[in-house]
């Protein structure tokens, strides 16, 4: 029987298989890069707000602590967004005619809350309790980054599952003494992991449960 395919087809078929695998691998790498990029995660991208609030000015400049505005951070799943009357505690006297703050004054006069856009907003299928992280020694900057240096608030971490799991698998790398929770200038000591393991035991962090699916997906 006469040969149907030319012998060179063997080389072409092998090359096509290898080429297909290479293209598939490249697509996976590119897809993973896009998935982790700021294009999809909004990392480093300030969100437009009804009022351009500056943490840099209020925290570093004026010395306000996190708990002054985020009053429920220690006992609620949600850290809380300050009510308008909190803003007006100062701005009824300071910059009380500034055009930039007109939405704040209107909100206060009409008793209609400002609609702030959440920067750190997890999907509905992910459960997050702010209070338990504070209670177990996780500082504000661990998740929110150097907010005190931000003229406009932006994300510094993806908040994707992989990022959360990195900490849940080894909390000793990020845990800090509770008195340092709100210290935005806190620098982990050279013996962080040794200290971290001690704090994990002290604060009763149940590491065997941290990677259980039901912890975050309920």
Phi, psi and omega in degrees: 000134183291145179290129183279313183258142177292144180307332181294343180295333177299315180295317181296319181294318178295318180296322180292323178294313179298317180298319179297317179296319180295316179296318179298318179296318179296320179297321178296316180296314179296317179298317179296322179296318179294320181299325182265357185280165178297341180297323180255335184263345183065018177295129178082003182253112178296141177268140178288130184240162178297333175224130182287078183286133180250112174294325180303316181290313186285324182272300182288320183283314185258345177082019177290139177273161181303318185291346180294321180260320182265076193286341184255011185300329186271346184223012182223153175300333182250132184292339178092139174253131187301138175289159183300325182294337174294316178298319184285350174306320178261318191279003167283343180244326185251131181053037186282001174237010182294128177302327181299329183263011179303319177300328179291315180295321178295317178300317181293319183289324184265353183059032176252116185300147172292143180263083178289147179264121181293132179273315179258088187237107180280155176295158185298334182280356179251120179270132178225130178247111183296320187295322183291327178292320177294316182295333183262009172093027176261121183284159180304315185291340181301318180259323187267352181075189182284068183302327181297348180253008186259115172297323174231135186290136179215161176281143174246351178228156185291330188063017175283164186304318181300320180294317178297317182295328177304321180279320181295331179280335181215068183297338181297342180284338185239341184296147181220164176302144185299330180289352180253006184306314185266005181279104183285346180259010183298133177244121180302139180289169180298330180261039185307313184293322177294312177297320181300317179296323177295318180289326176302317178289318183296320183267008177055051175280116184275084188298332181291342181260347189294337179254012174287132183305324185289347178297318183251338182243104185241000000 
